[in-house]
Amino acid sequence: MSNLPILKNNVCIIIPCYNEEKGLVVQKYSQFLEENPAILICFVNDGSSDNTLSILEGLKSRFPKQVIVQSYIKNVGKAEAIRYGMHFCNENCHFDYIAYLDADLATSLEECLSMTIHLNDEIRFVFGSRIKRIGAVIERNYFRFLAGRIIATSISYILKLDVYDTQCGCKIFSKELAEVAFKDAFISKWLFDVEIFDRIIKFYGRKNLLKKMLEVPLVKWIDAGDSKVKTSYFFKLWVDLYQISKIVNRKLS
């Protein structure tokens, strides 16, 4: 009898979408859905002003049992769009694990699904990490890479947690943990991942935390080069980090 780990097929994937008409590779989504008929994908249209919603509705019409489309009229930001999708799916769908991914599939749907082999009764949270190493294809804008390392160091200091990449847009949770991590609104539209880690730390406690989560180096991550985060946000993010750090420290005191 084989002892090889088994991919989970009871998985829901949240995809936030804002003006993704040119970035949505419909063929990749279609192929994945055809090859994985038990997987559910929930697209959250975040007030797009282009043809994004029509494209998503087209996918839904082709895969009515696998695709959910929820839509905001106004743009609310990535954090709230994902949180909305998490709440909707937790309340209305049946699955054991729920993930979120960027719409441009910088991390592929296939790799996201492959990471579910690490989930079990003890490991309840798995997240991708963009670590350059032999055998991996990690293509990032050089400025974003440098800025990311500075931010990552600051985040590790705030959280008091040795994590390499909190900001990678591929994270998978048990359904129960997702309810905790996404219960309340986030302070930051873009650094909400830091708040997620903080909530998980508080939920499990530092003594048990490392038994409950796993950082997995990605095999492939390709920067699409059309990030919705403006370069000017690099300066505002320090304000967000400061506000988050106050919440972290207040909870710890």
Rosetta blueprint (number, residue, H / E / L):
1 M L
2 S L
3 N L
4 L L
5 P L
6 I L
7 L L
8 K L
9 N L
10 N L
11 V E
12 C E
13 I E
14 I E
15 I E
16 P E
17 C E
18 Y L
19 N L
20 E L
21 E L
22 K L
23 G L
24 L L
25 V L
26 V H
27 Q H
28 K H
29 Y H
30 S H
31 Q H
32 F H
33 L H
34 E H
35 E H
36 N L
37 P L
38 A L
39 I L
40 L E
41 I E
42 C E
43 F E
44 V E
45 N E
46 D E
47 G L
48 S L
49 S L
50 D L
51 N L
52 T H
53 L H
54 S H
55 I H
56 L H
57 E H
58 G H
59 L H
60 K H
61 S H
62 R H
63 F L
64 P L
65 K L
66 Q L
67 V E
68 I E
69 V E
70 Q E
71 S E
72 Y E
73 I L
74 K L
75 N L
76 V L
77 G L
78 K H
79 A H
80 E H
81 A H
82 I H
83 R H
84 Y H
85 G H
86 M H
87 H H
88 F H
89 C H
90 N H
91 E H
92 N H
93 C L
94 H L
95 F L
96 D L
97 Y E
98 I E
99 A E
100 Y E
101 L E
102 D L
103 A L
104 D L
105 L L
106 A L
107 T L
108 S L
109 L H
110 E H
111 E H
112 C H
113 L H
114 S H
115 M H
116 T H
117 I H
118 H H
119 L L
120 N L
121 D L
122 E L
123 I L
124 R L
125 F E
126 V E
127 F E
128 G E
129 S E
130 R L
131 I L
132 K L
133 R L
134 I L
135 G L
136 A L
137 V E
138 I E
139 E E
140 R L
141 N L
142 Y H
143 F H
144 R H
145 F H
146 L H
147 A H
148 G H
149 R H
150 I H
151 I H
152 A H
153 T H
154 S H
155 I H
156 S H
157 Y H
158 I H
159 L H
160 K L
161 L L
162 D L
163 V L
164 Y L
165 D L
166 T L
167 Q L
168 C L
169 G L
170 C E
171 K E
172 I E
173 F E
174 S E
175 K H
176 E H
177 L H
178 A H
179 E H
180 V H
181 A H
182 F L
183 K L
184 D L
185 A L
186 F L
187 I L
188 S L
189 K L
190 W L
191 L L
192 F H
193 D H
194 V H
195 E H
196 I H
197 F H
198 D H
199 R H
200 I H
201 I H
202 K H
203 F H
204 Y H
205 G L
206 R H
207 K H
208 N H
209 L H
210 L H
211 K H
212 K H
213 M E
214 L E
215 E E
216 V E
217 P E
218 L L
219 V L
220 K E
221 W E
222 I E
223 D L
224 A L
225 G L
226 D L
227 S L
228 K L
229 V L
230 K L
231 T L
232 S L
233 Y H
234 F H
235 F H
236 K H
237 L H
238 W H
239 V H
240 D H
241 L H
242 Y H
243 Q H
244 I H
245 S H
246 K H
247 I H
248 V H
249 N H
250 R H
251 K H
252 L H
253 S L
